[in-house]
Amino acid sequence: MTTKPTELLSKKLPEIANAAFAELKGLGDQGDADAKQRHADLATNPGAAHIVLEGKGGADLYLSIDGSQLRSDTKPPSVPVLFAIAVAAEAFELGLEEVEDKIEPALARLQKRLLRLNPKKARAFLDMLAGEKLKFHLVIKDTPDFDEVRVKIATGSAEPPAQPGFTVTLDYDTLQQLRERKIKPQAVLSKLKLSGDSARAMQLGMELMQRRGS
């Protein structure tokens, strides 16, 4: 059975995240001082993302870290909303259908990574991105089912941007090559088409690539 976007976001992601956080707490209770501190740090670094699935089968929900738990809700949380993203629900669902056999393994890998999470460092990184207050659209061209898929993204804002400050366009074939690890993320930069006020975004992208490679 195909995983639905709302099921992934409101059920599966919280389940695997909270399983990782519970395991982290268990390690702390068994005497692992580092795990105990990182679990405690989860509660002191709250934050949320606002996710909007537009159109037929859509939803409007918030994923938030609050009190060492990842929660999903349809109401705005009391914690800061650091990011907002909107995408067509139909496009998201078709994308999940394409990778259906890879979803569970990917979630298992994510759970292991969350077990190693350093909340303070992660929050510092997220705060840096949120502080940029970027508002942009990512447009994926020539997909198998649509002429384009448009993803609306905002950092440091609770609402996805109807009008972007800049637009990033990428063709579907390049995205597939990246997903299949046939090209490196750095190589994608040369294939992006940018329009609007994207100077700071490009600079930030280069900084992030350098940080990843160091």
Residue, then its C-alpha position, 0 to 999 in steps of 0.5 A: m500500500t502506497t504511503k500517503p503524504t499525511e501518513l508520512l508527515s503526521k504518523k511515520l516521522p513522529e513515530i521514528a523520531n520519538a523512538a530515537f529520542a526514547e532510545l537516547k533517553g534509555l542510554g542516558d538512564q543507563g549511565d551514558a552522560d553524553a546521551k543524557q545531555r543530548h536528550a536534555d538539550l532536546a527540551t531546551n531547543p524547541g522549534a517547528a516547521h509549517i507544512v502545507l500540502e496544496g490542492k486535492g488531498g491537501a493538509d495543513l500541519y505543523l511538525s514541532i520539537d517540544g519537550s523531547q518529542l516530535r509532535s504533529d498538529t493542525k494548529p500553530p504550536s507555541v514554539p518558534v516556527l523556523f521554516a515553512i514549505a508548501v507543495a502540491a499534495e498530488a505531486f508529493e503523493l506521486g513522488l512517494e509512489e516512485v520511491e515506495d520501496k525505499i521509504e521504510p529503509a530511509l526512515a530506519r536510517l533517519q532513526k539511527r541519525l537522530l540517535r546521534l543528533n546533537p540538538k545544540k548544533a542542529r538548532a544553531f544551524l537551523d537558527m542560522l538558516a532561519g535568520e536569513k529569512l529567505k523566501f523562494h520557490l524551487v521549480i522542478k521541470d519536466t517531471p513524468d506527470f507534470d510540466e513542473v512541480r513548484v515547492k514554496i519555501a520560507t526560512g524564518s517565517a511561519e508561512p510559505p511564500a506566495q511570491p518568491g524573492f527568487t526562484v530556483t529551477l532544476d530539471y527532473d533528470t538532474l534530480q533523479q541523478l542526485r537521488e540515485r547518487k550518480i552525481k554529487p550535490q556540488a555538481v547540481l549547482s552548475k545545473l541550477k537556473l536562478s531568477g530574482d534576487s538570489a545572490r545571498a542564497m548562492q553565497l549561502g549555498m556555497e558556504l554550506m557545500q564547503r562546510r559539508g566537504s570539510 
